[in-house]
Amino acid sequence: MKSISVGIIGTGKYVPEKVLTNQDLERMVETNDEWIVTRTGIRERRIAAEGQATSDLAFEASLKALESAGITAEQLDLIIVATITPDMFFPSTASLLQDRLGASRAAAFDLSAACSGFIYGLATASSMIQAGLYKHVLLVGAECLSRITDYTDRNTCILFGDGAGAVVLGEVPEGRGFRSFELGSDGSGGQLLKIPGGGSRLPSTADSVEAKQHYLKMAGNDVFKFAVRVMGASAEQALSKAGFGKGDIDLLIPHQANIRIIQSALNRLELPEDKAMVNLDRYGNVSAASIPLALAEAVEQGKVSEGDKLLLVGFGGGLTWGASVLVW
């Protein structure tokens, strides 16, 4: 069977209109702009409107990705939505998106790997196309993290925002496309980043709601140490698998969680700051939407050219991590 080169043939993004600034947060919790910027690099984030759900953000980003790819929704074979904030437990957000797009031929499912979800989705979608199962796959990273953020917790509420990024995967010319994936998980750190309530372990009750068990909980220092270690290591492993060296990277697109984590990765990869796509100052941490949002913006801004070698890398709850190298 002929080997198929699989790559990204279209990108799109969408962020809600409402902006939540550090100055807004100063009026909500005991914090200040200088402290937030110094420790995270975040200045503002976007917040979904009342009644706006994850599938709504995904829909807008998907329309742009389909237009960019030059295909219609009817040509899609599969839709994957990477998210930790689905519209509801089921049906999947991907199924709701499929219906709204009119992608009548497409299978659909959600993927849960927190902030690593988009990289996990790329590996899944790419493998299915390479196996000859599908021709066109829509992958969306979409989140409404404001819905699971406790705005009385100053340690977490400064970090998260809402948004969506989408890509269409398909066959690309030989020599282009994905060259490697590096995925991993360490479930022993699962308790460090979680939403305790709402599942079969701790079902929703009046008591669980009162105890704020349905909000995101994070052991910040532990997650930071994990992120610094795993971002660089997984990036190096993905490069090695692809047969590339650090000097071959044209653009690093990291998960947008914390500017210090990104700087640590740049140092380990021996890259200058201008070789990293950074937009967390405007959007904060958007979990699974973070990398596709940054990728779509890099394409919009002309930072990606044909033949460029891109390194995508992220980490998240699980604890999980993922990295991918592709030739644009």
KOLBAKE-405656 format. One record per residue (C-alpha): residue in one letter; x, y, z. Coordinates in steps of 0.5 Angstrom, whole numbers. Each point is the difference from the previous one (the first is absolute). Layout:
KOLBAKE-405656
['A', [X, Y, Z]]
...
This chain:
KOLBAKE-405656
['M', [0, 0, 0]]
['K', [3, 7, -2]]
['S', [2, 4, 6]]
['I', [-4, 6, 1]]
['S', [3, 7, 2]]
['V', [-5, 3, 5]]
['G', [0, 7, 2]]
['I', [-4, 6, 2]]
['I', [-4, 3, -6]]
['G', [-4, 6, 4]]
['T', [0, 4, 6]]
['G', [-5, 4, 4]]
['K', [-1, 3, 6]]
['Y', [-5, 4, 4]]
['V', [0, 3, 7]]
['P', [-6, 3, 4]]
['E', [-1, 8, 0]]
['K', [0, 1, 7]]
['V', [7, 2, 3]]
['L', [2, -1, 7]]
['T', [6, 4, 2]]
['N', [5, -1, 6]]
['Q', [-3, 7, 2]]
['D', [-7, -3, 0]]
['L', [3, -6, 5]]
['E', [3, 5, 4]]
['R', [-7, 2, 2]]
['M', [-3, -7, 1]]
['V', [6, -4, 4]]
['E', [6, 3, 4]]
['T', [5, 0, -6]]
['N', [3, 5, -4]]
['D', [3, 1, -8]]
['E', [7, 0, 2]]
['W', [0, -6, 4]]
['I', [-4, -4, -6]]
['V', [4, 3, -5]]
['T', [7, -2, 3]]
['R', [-2, -7, 2]]
['T', [-5, -2, -6]]
['G', [1, 5, -6]]
['I', [-7, 1, 0]]
['R', [-4, 6, -1]]
['E', [-7, -1, -2]]
['R', [-4, -6, -2]]
['R', [-7, -1, -4]]
['I', [-6, -2, 3]]
['A', [-6, -4, -3]]
['A', [-6, 4, 0]]
['E', [-6, -2, 4]]
['G', [-4, -6, -4]]
['Q', [7, -1, -4]]
['A', [2, -7, 1]]
['T', [6, -4, -3]]
['S', [-3, -3, -6]]
['D', [-2, 8, -2]]
['L', [8, 2, 1]]
['A', [2, -7, -4]]
['F', [-5, 2, -6]]
['E', [2, 7, -1]]
['A', [8, -3, 0]]
['S', [-2, -6, -5]]
['L', [-4, 4, -5]]
['K', [7, 4, -1]]
['A', [4, -6, 0]]
['L', [-5, -3, -5]]
['E', [1, 6, -5]]
['S', [7, 0, 1]]
['A', [1, -7, -2]]
['G', [-5, 1, -6]]
['I', [-5, -5, 2]]
['T', [-7, -1, 2]]
['A', [-3, -3, 6]]
['E', [-3, -6, -4]]
['Q', [8, -2, -2]]
['L', [2, -1, 7]]
['D', [0, -7, 2]]
['L', [2, 1, 8]]
['I', [-1, 5, 5]]
['I', [4, 0, 6]]
['V', [-1, 5, 6]]
['A', [5, 1, 5]]
['T', [-3, 3, 6]]
['I', [0, -1, 8]]
['T', [-6, 5, 0]]
['P', [-5, -4, -5]]
['D', [-7, 3, 0]]
['M', [-3, -6, 4]]
['F', [3, -7, 2]]
['F', [-4, -3, -7]]
['P', [-1, 1, -5]]
['S', [7, 2, -2]]
['T', [1, 7, -2]]
['A', [3, -3, -7]]
['S', [-7, -3, -1]]
['L', [-3, 7, 1]]
['L', [5, 3, -4]]
['Q', [-1, -5, -6]]
['D', [-8, 2, 0]]
['R', [1, 7, 0]]
['L', [6, 0, -5]]
['G', [-5, -5, -5]]
['A', [6, -5, 0]]
['S', [-5, -6, -1]]
['R', [6, -5, -2]]
['A', [4, 1, 6]]
['A', [1, -4, 6]]
['A', [1, 4, 6]]
['F', [3, 0, 7]]
['D', [3, 4, 6]]
['L', [7, -1, 2]]
['S', [2, 1, 7]]
['A', [8, 1, 2]]
['A', [-1, 7, 3]]
['C', [5, 5, -3]]
['S', [4, -5, -4]]
['G', [-7, -2, -3]]
['F', [2, 3, -7]]
['I', [6, -3, -1]]
['Y', [-3, -7, 2]]
['G', [-6, 2, -5]]
['L', [6, 1, -6]]
['A', [3, -7, 2]]
['T', [-7, -3, -1]]
['A', [-3, 4, -6]]
['S', [7, -1, -4]]
['S', [0, -8, 2]]
['M', [-7, -1, -3]]
['I', [2, 4, -6]]
['Q', [6, -4, -1]]
['A', [-3, -6, 1]]
['G', [-5, 1, -6]]
['L', [-6, 1, 5]]
['Y', [-2, 7, -2]]
['K', [2, 6, -5]]
['H', [-1, 6, 4]]
['V', [-1, 1, 8]]
['L', [-2, 6, 4]]
['L', [4, 1, 6]]
['V', [-2, 5, 5]]
['G', [2, 2, 7]]
['A', [-5, 4, 3]]
['E', [-1, 2, 7]]
['C', [-5, 4, 5]]
['L', [5, 0, 6]]
['S', [-4, 6, 3]]
['R', [-5, -5, 2]]
['I', [4, -4, 4]]
['T', [4, 6, 3]]
['D', [-1, 2, 7]]
['Y', [1, 7, 0]]
['T', [1, 1, 8]]
['D', [6, -4, -1]]
['R', [6, 5, -2]]
['N', [5, -6, -1]]
['T', [-4, -3, -6]]
['C', [-5, 6, -3]]
['I', [6, 4, -3]]
['L', [2, -6, -4]]
['F', [-6, -2, -5]]
['G', [-4, 2, -6]]
['D', [-5, -2, -5]]
['G', [1, -1, -7]]
['A', [1, -5, -6]]
['G', [5, -2, -5]]
['A', [-2, -5, -6]]
['V', [4, -3, -6]]
['V', [-1, -5, -5]]
['L', [4, -6, -2]]
['G', [1, -3, -6]]
['E', [5, -3, -5]]
['V', [6, 5, -2]]
['P', [6, 0, -5]]
['E', [5, -5, 1]]
['G', [6, 3, 5]]
['R', [-6, 4, 4]]
['G', [-4, -2, 6]]
['F', [1, -3, 6]]
['R', [7, -3, 2]]
['S', [-1, -2, 7]]
['F', [-4, -1, 6]]
['E', [2, -1, 7]]
['L', [-6, -1, 5]]
['G', [0, -2, 7]]
['S', [-4, 0, 7]]
['D', [2, -1, 7]]
['G', [-7, -1, 4]]
['S', [4, 0, 7]]
['G', [-1, 8, -1]]
['G', [-7, 0, -2]]
['Q', [-2, 3, 7]]
['L', [4, 6, -1]]
['L', [-4, 3, -6]]
['K', [-8, -2, 1]]
['I', [-7, 1, 0]]
['P', [-2, -4, 6]]
['G', [-8, 0, 0]]
['G', [-5, -2, -6]]
['G', [3, -7, -2]]
['S', [-2, -7, 3]]
['R', [5, 1, 6]]
['L', [-3, 6, 3]]
['P', [-7, 1, -4]]
['S', [-3, 7, 0]]
['T', [-4, 2, 7]]
['A', [-2, 6, 3]]
['D', [6, -1, 5]]
['S', [5, -1, -6]]
['V', [-2, 6, -3]]
['E', [0, 4, 7]]
['A', [7, -3, 1]]
['K', [2, 3, -7]]
['Q', [2, -7, -2]]
['H', [-2, 1, -7]]
['Y', [6, 5, -1]]
['L', [7, -1, -3]]
['K', [5, -1, 6]]
['M', [7, 0, -2]]
['A', [6, -1, 4]]
['G', [4, 6, -3]]
['N', [7, -1, 2]]
['D', [0, -8, -1]]
['V', [-3, 1, -7]]
['F', [5, 6, -2]]
['K', [6, -5, 2]]
['F', [-3, -6, -4]]
['A', [-1, 5, -6]]
['V', [7, 3, 0]]
['R', [3, -7, 0]]
['V', [-5, -4, -5]]
['M', [-1, 6, -6]]
['G', [8, 0, -1]]
['A', [1, -8, 0]]
['S', [-6, -1, -4]]
['A', [2, 5, -5]]
['E', [7, -3, -1]]
['Q', [-3, -7, -1]]
['A', [-5, 2, -5]]
['L', [6, 4, -4]]
['S', [4, -7, 1]]
['K', [-5, -4, -3]]
['A', [-1, 5, -6]]
['G', [7, 0, -1]]
['F', [1, 7, 1]]
['G', [4, 4, 5]]
['K', [-1, 6, 4]]
['G', [3, 5, -5]]
['D', [-5, -3, -5]]
['I', [-6, 3, 3]]
['D', [-3, 6, -4]]
['L', [-6, 1, 5]]
['L', [-2, -2, 7]]
['I', [-7, 0, 2]]
['P', [-1, -2, 7]]
['H', [-6, -1, 5]]
['Q', [-1, 7, 2]]
['A', [0, -1, 8]]
['N', [5, 4, 3]]
['I', [6, 5, -3]]
['R', [5, -3, 5]]
['I', [-2, -7, -3]]
['I', [1, 2, -7]]
['Q', [7, 3, 1]]
['S', [2, -6, 4]]
['A', [-1, -4, -7]]
['L', [3, 5, -4]]
['N', [6, 0, 4]]
['R', [0, -8, 0]]
['L', [-1, 0, -8]]
['E', [5, 6, 0]]
['L', [-4, 4, -4]]
['P', [-1, 8, 0]]
['E', [-7, 3, 2]]
['D', [-2, 2, -7]]
['K', [0, -7, -2]]
['A', [-6, -2, 5]]
['M', [-7, 2, -1]]
['V', [-3, 3, 6]]
['N', [-7, 3, 1]]
['L', [-1, -2, 7]]
['D', [0, 8, 2]]
['R', [-7, 1, -4]]
['Y', [-3, -7, 1]]
['G', [3, -3, 7]]
['N', [0, -8, 0]]
['V', [-6, -2, -4]]
['S', [2, -8, 1]]
['A', [-1, -4, -6]]
['A', [-2, 6, -4]]
['S', [7, 3, 1]]
['I', [4, -3, -5]]
['P', [-4, 1, -6]]
['L', [-2, 7, 2]]
['A', [7, 1, 0]]
['L', [1, -3, -7]]
['A', [-5, 3, -3]]
['E', [2, 7, 2]]
['A', [7, -2, -2]]
['V', [-3, -2, -7]]
['E', [-4, 7, 0]]
['Q', [6, 4, 1]]
['G', [5, -3, -5]]
['K', [4, -3, 5]]
['V', [0, -7, -4]]
['S', [2, -2, -7]]
['E', [0, -6, -4]]
['G', [6, -4, 2]]
['D', [0, 2, 7]]
['K', [2, -5, 6]]
['L', [-5, 1, 5]]
['L', [0, -3, 7]]
['L', [-6, 0, 4]]
['V', [0, -2, 8]]
['G', [-5, 0, 6]]
['F', [-1, -3, 6]]
['G', [-6, 0, 5]]
['G', [-5, -4, 5]]
['G', [1, -7, 0]]
['L', [6, 1, 1]]
['T', [1, 0, -8]]
['W', [5, 3, -5]]
['G', [0, 0, -8]]
['A', [5, 2, -5]]
['S', [0, 0, -8]]
['V', [4, 2, -5]]
['L', [-2, 2, -7]]
['V', [2, 3, -6]]
['W', [-5, 5, -3]]
